[in-house]
Amino acid sequence: LFRKLARAMLAPVLGERLALILVSGVLFGALHWSSGAGSVVGAMLFGFALMYLYLDFDDIALPIAAHYLVDLALFRNAPVAG
Protein backbone atom coordinates (compact mmCIF):
# COMPACT_ATOMS: atom_id res chain seq x y z
CA LEU A 1 0.00 0.00 0.00
CA PHE A 2 2.74 2.46 0.97
CA ARG A 3 4.80 1.64 -2.11
CA LYS A 4 1.79 2.18 -4.36
CA LEU A 5 0.89 5.47 -2.69
CA ALA A 6 4.44 6.79 -2.76
CA ARG A 7 4.83 5.74 -6.38
CA ALA A 8 1.54 7.43 -7.32
CA MET A 9 2.64 10.66 -5.63
CA LEU A 10 6.19 10.67 -7.00
CA ALA A 11 5.63 9.40 -10.54
CA PRO A 12 4.04 12.61 -11.84
CA VAL A 13 6.97 14.63 -10.50
CA LEU A 14 9.93 12.30 -11.09
CA GLY A 15 8.69 9.90 -13.73
CA GLU A 16 7.61 6.30 -13.26
CA ARG A 17 11.10 4.73 -13.42
CA LEU A 18 12.79 7.06 -10.94
CA ALA A 19 9.80 6.89 -8.59
CA LEU A 20 10.00 3.07 -8.54
CA ILE A 21 13.74 3.13 -7.89
CA LEU A 22 13.47 5.68 -5.07
CA VAL A 23 10.48 4.13 -3.32
CA SER A 24 11.86 0.60 -3.49
CA GLY A 25 15.30 1.67 -2.30
CA VAL A 26 13.98 3.63 0.65
CA LEU A 27 11.71 0.76 1.71
CA PHE A 28 14.53 -1.77 1.29
CA GLY A 29 16.72 0.40 3.50
CA ALA A 30 13.97 0.77 6.09
CA LEU A 31 13.68 -3.00 6.36
CA HIS A 32 17.28 -3.06 7.61
CA TRP A 33 16.68 -0.56 10.43
CA SER A 34 17.37 -3.11 13.16
CA SER A 35 20.97 -3.37 11.95
CA GLY A 36 21.68 0.33 12.48
CA ALA A 37 21.85 3.53 10.45
CA GLY A 38 24.86 2.42 8.42
CA SER A 39 23.00 -0.66 7.29
CA VAL A 40 19.98 1.42 6.36
CA VAL A 41 22.05 3.63 4.07
CA GLY A 42 23.91 0.71 2.52
CA ALA A 43 20.72 -1.28 2.02
CA MET A 44 18.97 1.74 0.54
CA LEU A 45 21.72 2.24 -2.04
CA PHE A 46 21.70 -1.46 -2.79
CA GLY A 47 17.91 -1.33 -3.11
CA PHE A 48 18.25 1.43 -5.71
CA ALA A 49 20.66 -0.77 -7.68
CA LEU A 50 18.44 -3.85 -7.41
CA MET A 51 15.38 -2.02 -8.73
CA TYR A 52 17.47 -0.50 -11.52
CA LEU A 53 18.58 -4.01 -12.54
CA TYR A 54 15.03 -5.29 -12.40
CA LEU A 55 13.71 -2.46 -14.55
CA ASP A 56 16.53 -2.71 -17.09
CA PHE A 57 16.34 -6.47 -17.55
CA ASP A 58 12.63 -7.02 -16.72
CA ASP A 59 13.61 -10.14 -14.81
CA ILE A 60 13.58 -10.66 -11.04
CA ALA A 61 16.25 -13.39 -11.20
CA LEU A 62 19.18 -10.96 -11.55
CA PRO A 63 18.34 -8.88 -8.44
CA ILE A 64 17.70 -12.07 -6.46
CA ALA A 65 21.09 -13.48 -7.51
CA ALA A 66 22.81 -10.17 -6.69
CA HIS A 67 21.17 -10.09 -3.25
CA TYR A 68 22.22 -13.68 -2.60
CA LEU A 69 25.83 -13.00 -3.60
CA VAL A 70 26.06 -9.88 -1.43
CA ASP A 71 24.59 -11.75 1.55
CA LEU A 72 27.01 -14.61 0.93
CA ALA A 73 29.97 -12.23 0.88
CA LEU A 74 28.83 -10.27 3.95
CA PHE A 75 27.88 -13.22 6.12
CA ARG A 76 30.48 -15.74 5.01
CA ASN A 77 32.70 -15.08 8.00
CA ALA A 78 30.07 -13.81 10.42
CA PRO A 79 30.18 -15.42 13.87
CA VAL A 80 27.43 -17.89 14.60
CA ALA A 81 25.33 -17.09 17.67
CA GLY A 82 24.52 -19.78 20.10
Buried (B, 14 or more C-beta within 10 A) or exposed (E): EEEEEBBEEBBEEBEEEBBBBBBBBBBBBEBBEEEEEEBBEBBBEBBBBBBBBBBEEEEEEBBEEBBEEBEEEEEEEEEEEE
